[in-house]
């Protein structure tokens, strides 16, 4: 019984660790372009396209290196389309919930 309790506590501590805020530095882009060509969508020449696509309803995403994070509250990133930002938030799978953007 004590062994089961210890394993449960350790397991829960790993699960709760993912609920803590993390910091991500990346480029805000639109979902459509990011999933079609991540290199182009995270480049400096994509600013106007990202703004246009987000304005037309494509959700904002955060590109960190070669990873695309979907954002549950993507409207918090809309004003930063095409810019490099530092985001604090929580991650569940590949979906980021943004707490703050700098």
C-alpha positions as CSV (number, residue, x, y, z in Angstrom):
1,X,0.0,0.0,0.0
2,X,2.8,2.4,0.9
3,X,4.5,1.6,-2.5
4,X,1.3,2.4,-4.3
5,X,0.9,5.7,-2.5
6,X,4.6,6.7,-3.2
7,X,4.1,5.8,-7.0
8,X,0.9,7.9,-7.1
9,X,2.5,10.9,-5.5
10,X,5.5,10.8,-7.9
11,X,3.1,10.4,-10.9
12,X,1.0,13.3,-9.8
13,X,4.0,15.5,-9.3
14,X,5.0,15.0,-12.9
15,X,1.5,15.8,-14.1
16,X,1.3,18.9,-12.0
17,X,4.7,20.1,-13.3
18,X,3.2,20.6,-16.7
19,X,0.6,23.0,-15.2
20,X,3.3,25.5,-14.2
21,X,4.1,28.4,-16.5
22,X,6.9,28.0,-18.9
23,X,8.7,30.6,-21.1
24,X,8.8,30.2,-24.9
25,X,10.7,32.5,-27.3
26,X,9.6,32.3,-30.9
27,X,7.9,33.9,-33.9
28,X,4.1,34.6,-34.0
29,X,2.7,33.4,-37.3
30,X,-0.6,32.2,-38.7
31,X,-1.6,28.6,-38.5
32,X,-2.2,28.1,-42.3
33,X,1.2,29.3,-43.4
34,X,3.1,27.8,-40.5
35,X,1.8,24.3,-41.3
36,X,2.4,24.7,-45.0
37,X,6.0,26.1,-44.8
38,X,7.4,26.6,-41.3
39,X,10.7,28.1,-42.6
40,X,8.9,30.8,-44.6
41,X,6.3,31.4,-41.9
42,X,9.0,32.1,-39.3
43,X,11.1,34.3,-41.6
44,X,11.4,38.1,-41.5
45,X,9.6,38.5,-44.9
46,X,6.4,36.9,-43.6
47,X,5.2,39.8,-41.4
48,X,2.7,41.3,-43.8
49,X,1.3,37.8,-44.8
50,X,1.0,36.8,-41.1
51,X,-0.9,40.0,-40.3
52,X,-3.2,39.5,-43.3
53,X,-3.9,35.8,-42.6
54,X,-4.5,36.3,-38.9
55,X,-6.8,39.2,-39.8
56,X,-8.8,36.9,-42.1
57,X,-9.3,34.4,-39.3
58,X,-6.3,32.0,-39.4
59,X,-5.4,31.4,-35.7
60,X,-2.1,32.7,-34.5
61,X,0.5,30.1,-33.6
62,X,3.9,30.3,-32.0
63,X,6.9,28.9,-33.9
64,X,9.8,27.9,-31.7
65,X,12.6,26.5,-33.8
66,X,11.0,23.7,-35.8
67,X,8.1,23.3,-33.4
68,X,4.6,24.9,-34.0
69,X,2.6,25.5,-30.9
70,X,-1.2,25.9,-31.4
71,X,-2.5,28.5,-29.0
72,X,-5.8,28.0,-27.1
73,X,-6.2,31.8,-26.6
74,X,-4.6,32.8,-29.9
75,X,-6.1,36.3,-29.9
76,X,-3.5,37.3,-27.3
77,X,-0.9,36.9,-30.0
78,X,-2.7,38.7,-32.9
79,X,-1.1,42.1,-32.3
80,X,2.4,40.4,-32.5
81,X,2.0,38.8,-36.0
82,X,5.4,38.3,-37.6
83,X,7.3,39.4,-34.5
84,X,9.7,37.5,-32.2
85,X,8.2,37.4,-28.7
86,X,8.7,35.8,-25.4
87,X,5.6,34.1,-24.1
88,X,4.8,32.8,-20.7
89,X,2.2,30.1,-20.5
90,X,1.2,26.6,-19.8
91,X,1.6,23.7,-22.2
92,X,-0.8,20.8,-22.7
93,X,0.4,18.5,-25.5
94,X,1.2,20.9,-28.3
95,X,-1.3,23.5,-27.3
96,X,-0.1,26.5,-25.4
97,X,-2.3,28.7,-23.2
98,X,-0.7,32.2,-23.1
99,X,-0.5,34.0,-19.8
100,X,1.6,37.0,-21.0
101,X,3.5,38.2,-24.1
102,X,6.6,40.4,-24.2
